[in-house]
Structures are given as structure tokens and as C-alpha cells.
């Protein structure tokens, strides 16, 4: 049965198909086409509107990211350039990585005080209390050193820094420190000490002109070596910890970049650095905190109850070695990633040459703090620590004029004075 609509449009009278039916079909087709066209135009309009909104939202988001980023922009570039400005004849412009760290802070201050340009970079991670790093940053800012907050694995940030300033030198001190922490978070050591180092080297080798590089290796690379004192010519292929292994890998990697790209590179093997603004995870620092708080301290001893000994090196002596290395680094020979000749490659021990046992360290702290320590003496666990370190510094003395002058007694006295002041102690008691 035909529907009412069909009857209206197409009369069913026999022989009456005629022209009216054809006209009716055409009218319906045009009406349908007009409706479809209108709908199509509306769809196009909605698509265009949606695309415009998404484009605008993307613009807003990118603008928001730009303005909220910790680096970039005209003001940021101005701060970087001002901080990198050289204020002495024959001075250098130095990018210091890990600038809010212990050694980085002291090196940055020393460079700035003698008139060199200094720009720092630090990621302010939480390996230890970031508030101490922020306090160091405040100290640096009062002396005109600008620190960029960022990761050394961020090659876009590093490229931007080198586009902004033609650094003559890089003092690479950023690293994941600590021997024992490697057992908890091994990935952080690979990220910072290997991947981060490669990122720095990649940017430096592509720079034009290439900067000279001084970087922090570690006495831990000597590992299970038992030749005393440790010399740069001794074996370093038996690391006792992952931390040591990453530093040894760094020495091999830097040698490769020196060989292929003509980068001037100096590696410094630090021996147990201590002093004001030090790292809270270091024994002398935690001993001081616990003694003042009346908490017991744990003293490790080696096999056969032998006391552990370290070649404690005061921070001011380390700074002398760092600046001496920068001053004598020589020039990189590459340009735009292409080597044009041999460039210096050097490794130096920076130590004090006078190992002191850990119990002796504790006795000195007790005298300066006027408080007896509660001691737990236990056997050293198999966590990568070594029983002793002792630096042969004859090479650094000859090539850098390096000469440590601060003994442990004097250095710890300066550290304790700083500690009591920084943490608000008065005559051994916290100030309310």
C-alpha cells in the first residue's frame, strides 16, 4: 500500500504519471540538495571553529609554558650575559655545572671574586636537603653569580646557554654523588654521571669556538688498588662501587671526545673534600649533627679491625686545584665538531697527602664541639666503600702549582664554626 506521502507526491491514477510527477521529483531533489548543502556548510563551519579554538588553545598553552619556564626570554638572557661578563684582563667566561653544590659554590665564588664571568646550572635535586642548595644559590646571587635551574641532560637548555654566551671554559661538577646511595638508586648515577656528561661533551664539541673543559672525577676510581699513595699512573680498572664505575667510565668517555673532537679536557680526582657549606651525607657532617643532637654515630672499621682512613682535603685547597686546572687547560682545537689538531688531555689527583683515620676525625670534632660522641663501632659492610685513600699529588704540584695548606684540625675548626652559625647554635645549643 502506498503511503499518504507517496500519494501526495506521486498520484496513483493510471496513465497519469505525466509531467507533474517529474516536476515533483525535481522539487524534492532540489529541496534535499539544498538541505544537504546547508548541513555541509555548517559542518565545515564547525570544523573551522574547532580548529581555530584548538590552535588558539595551543598558542595559549605554549605561551603559558614559555612564561612559566625556568629559563628563556629576554630578561633571562640578560641575566645570563651579565653574570658571564668578564671583569679582568685575560679573564675567562665559565659555565659551572652543579653550581649550587658544595664544590660548585666555592669554585663559582672564587672565579667571580677574581673577575671571571660565571654562569651556573643546577637541578636542585633532593638527594640531600635542597634548602642548603638554595641557601648556596642566595650566597652566589649576592656576589653576582646567576644560576640557571635545569638539568644537564637538557640539550635544548645547554644549546640556548651557548647561543647566549660564548663560554671559554666549562667547569663540570654536576654529578650524582655518594657511594652507598648507588645501591638504592643506580639509575640516577647513569643519568647524571654518564648521560649528563655525554650531553655536556656533545654541546661543547659542537660549539664554535669549543670551550676547554675541566671536570670532577673521583679518587674512588682507584677502587681496589693497594699501591700507596695513589698515583695517576696506577690501575683504575677495579672499581669497588657503581659510583666509582661511572667516574671511571667518564674518564674513558672524555678521552674519546678529546681524541675525536679536539676538546681540551682535564679530569680531577678529588679526595674526600670537606669544609663549610659541605654535603650533609658526608661523615664529618653527619657526625657533627648527631654529636650536637646527642645521637649515636656509626664508625666503620675494616678487616682485622683496622681503622678506615681518608685523605681529607679542605675545600679551599680543592678550589686552588680547580682554578689552576682552568688556568693551564690550554685551548680546544676543534671547530663545529671537527678536530683540527691534538688538544691537551690531563688527569690530576687533588688531595692532602695526609690520610687521617676516622676515629681521629671524631676526636677532633669532639674537641671543637666540646661534646663527647656516642659511638657505635661496626665492621664495614660490603657497600662499595674502600678502607683507605691516599693521594700522590706530585703531578698536580708540578703542572698546576697545587699545594694544599690546610690540615684537618684547622679545616674542621672552620667547618664547625660555619655549622654552628648556619644552623643557629649558640655554645653548642640550638638558638630558638
Helices and strands as residue ranges (DSSP letters): H 4-9, H 18-68, H 74-84, E 93-97, H 102-113, E 117-122, H 130-142, E 146-149, H 155-164, E 169-172, G 180-183, H 186-189, I 190-195, H 196-206, E 212-216, G 219-222, H 242-261, E 265-270, E 273-274, H 283-293, E 296-301, G 303-305, E 309-310, E 313-314, H 315-327, E 345-350, E 356-357, H 358-369, E 374-379, H 394-400, H 408-422, E 425-426, E 429-430
